[in-house]
Amino acid sequence: MNIGIIGAGKVGIALGRTLKARGFHIAVIASRRTASLDEARRYLGDESAYTLDNLAVFDAADVVAVTTQDREIRKVADEAFAAGLPLDGKVVFHTSGAHASTELSPLDRKGAFLGSFHPLQTFPDIDSGVAVLPETSIFIEGDEKALSVLRTLASAAGREWVLLAKEHKVLYHLSAVFVCNLLAALLHSGEAIMKRIDIDLTPFYPIIRATLKNIEAKGPLFSLTGPVVRGDAGTIASHLDAMDGMERQKEVYRSLSRVALEMAEERGTLTAEQIAALKALLKG
């Protein structure tokens, strides 16, 4: 298949590089910025064509990956639709985690088969993306003809493919935000407390890694440790007192501790008296 990529950013270049290494032909890459195309050429070489014209990708490729930022996906589809390009039999997919393949409508009215292809991974830079993509689960959805292509690409580029329903894309992406983006926000919030006593995250990395390893082995519920699961109301009270003037951290602490309390109740580690005492402390 001739694969075209619209959007020479971190995801597009990492995906193109990985697929090329697996023997796929990356026919053409498009971007609005010459600098981005120069970067893509460094990773994909001179065998591919490079263009500032998105429409050239639809002409040259029979599989088109739209790897732009989310807000640009519909614009790309509208541009191709307005140009009146014949798209019969072509597969067009985007790499957004939040949007379903319907974001590419109305290209289906031009004969294209639509899909979405989202690597469940963080891409801080191209090299990191290339390194982790082969170990990444890739979530796909779309038309059946598109899915047959996406299964092939996902099997080559990632560790496995997982099929999603269109209507589940938002909840899927919300889940990813909780375990990735908001995890970074949580650590940043904790780091603000550390700075009060002139330490940083460095000595905490081993316990963070051990916690993630435990979660991978046993799941979150049975990896929970700490004062909530022990019913240690005194420690929790001292924590809340120590956060005077740190209202954001206190809000996060209370909210997540209430979740931890629900987990402790599910595990049956606390007495009714301990549960009542903790609820009173954490009610805000």
TAVENNOR-V177931 format. One line per field, one symbol per residue. psi: psi as a letter, one per 30 degrees, with the letter a starting at -180 (. if undefined). A space follows every 10 residues. Layout:
# TAVENNOR-V177931
psi: ???
This chain:
# TAVENNOR-V177931
psi: kjkkkjjhae eeeeeeeeee fggljjekkk lfkeeeeeee eeffaffllk lfjeffeeef lfkkjjglle ffeeeeeeee effgkkgkfk kkllgkffkl ffffkgfffg glkklkjjki lkifleeeee efefgkkkkl laleeeeeee eeeeeeeael kkklkeffee eeeeeeeefd efeeeeeeee eeeeffghla feffeeeeee eeeeeeefle egfkaaeeff gieeeeeeee efgkfieeee eeeeeeeeee eeeeeefhfl leeeeeeeee egf.
